Amino acid sequence: MRLVLSTSNIMGGSSIISRAAAEKSNTELVSSLRANFHSVQRSHEQQKQTNGNGTHTNGSISIPYKAWTRQEGTDLYIPTADFEHSGLAEERSQYDITVKLFYLPNIPPSKRCAHTREAIELVLKELHVSSIDLLIISFPGISFDADDEEYSDIDEEDSGIVDGEGDDVGGVDDIDTMATTWRTLEALHDEGIIGKLGLAEFGSQRLSRLLAKTRVRPTVDQINVRDCCVVPKQLILFAKQEGIELLTHNDCTNILPRGTLRELLGPGETGAGVLAGREAGGEGLKGDVEPQWVVKYTAVVKNRGVVENKGYFAAAELHEC
């Protein structure tokens, strides 16, 4: 079974872009998913109370997961996806839409073609658009080091998550594997679904090697600079020479570890109650949950720098017992 998690629009109204106020996206993702789950649960609980059959246990919400999720075939939407009432307030031409897709550790690269299309299709449905302006790809196991931008190129056989965030470990792709994935993105570009392509965490050497294998070149390299936002001069010069825009971010390397996902969906005060607990006879789905990908989308109103719509989708596979 595939689990599709969503935050809905996390802006709660328009907000001026502020880098200083931005949260680290792992915190933002997890807290936004949990808030959306609880909001939908509480709405259903209030409906039950209105009908005279609501129940509370020590002040916590008690409602079966099937009441606030929706299953379509082998897909379970958590919470129920409301694509009919989502979308943008103005015409598509008034927005710049940026999407960042996180490929996760331990997921075979051979699945990325299907995963990429799945993620983009969900964003298009959510925003009621037919295309996005920029797609940034984050490969697993790579994080940018401002002191040594090429550490990951020098040691390509390193198979660990560099900054140790999360509880999963996955191998770093070689350039040929990345180039194979890139061809999927080029196909989406050719179809007019994606306007521009971008990368995350690439130093100048790795970027140079990938450029030699691409047909549609990346226009953005998004890097996580920890030390006073100092970008290495070598990368600045190379990016300028190749016409690539350098952007910074504060996203996690491993944005949705398996343990974090199980805590989100499991029983208890902070869990959504979708997954059953360890004890026998507990309610909820039983099995091992494995995160597959995460996608973040942002729709900015042009000429005003205003974020109108921002959110996340995440997909996971449940291997039932």
Helices and strands as residue ranges (DSSP letters): E 2-6, E 15-16, H 25-50, E 56-57, E 60-61, G 65-67, E 70-72, E 75-78, G 83-85, G 92-94, E 95-103, G 109-111, H 112-127, E 132-138, H 151-154, H 175-190, E 194-200, H 204-211, E 220-223, H 233-242, E 245-248, H 258-265, E 287-301, E 306-320
